[in-house]
Amino acid sequence: MVDNPDGCPMNLEKRLESLSSFQNAWSGTNDLIDEELPISLRNGAYELCQGHFCHASSNPPYIITVVELPSRIKNTITKSWTHPEESFCPYDIVMDPSQDLIVLLDLNDSGNP
């Protein structure tokens, strides 16, 4: 963690308050947001990374769904995106939200990645 990173608009008091909120969130469940996602995890690959959930269905129609999970600390709401994938059936998935990157693994006809 860097103290007073360049371009940070918060003063010391606000940064300490934000850090305290973040630490307190790990010690209890007071700030949990209970929300159901309309995604079936029975079929397909999924990944949870940096507050983002991604699911790639393995049954037609193949659909990739990305959900940015809500956070009171980051002051974000739930956002979701879907993308139909018609060229192949996703077998596995890896993502890096900091790079806006999603990598899908396909199986060829022999069943090998």
Secondary structure as GFF3:
##gff-version 3
##sequence-region A 1 113
A	DSSP	alpha_helix	12	27	.	.	.	ID=ss1
A	DSSP	beta_strand	45	49	.	.	.	ID=ss2
A	DSSP	beta_strand	52	56	.	.	.	ID=ss3
A	DSSP	beta_strand	63	68	.	.	.	ID=ss4
A	DSSP	beta_strand	79	84	.	.	.	ID=ss5
A	DSSP	beta_strand	90	96	.	.	.	ID=ss6
A	DSSP	three_ten_helix	97	99	.	.	.	ID=ss7
A	DSSP	beta_strand	101	106	.	.	.	ID=ss8
###
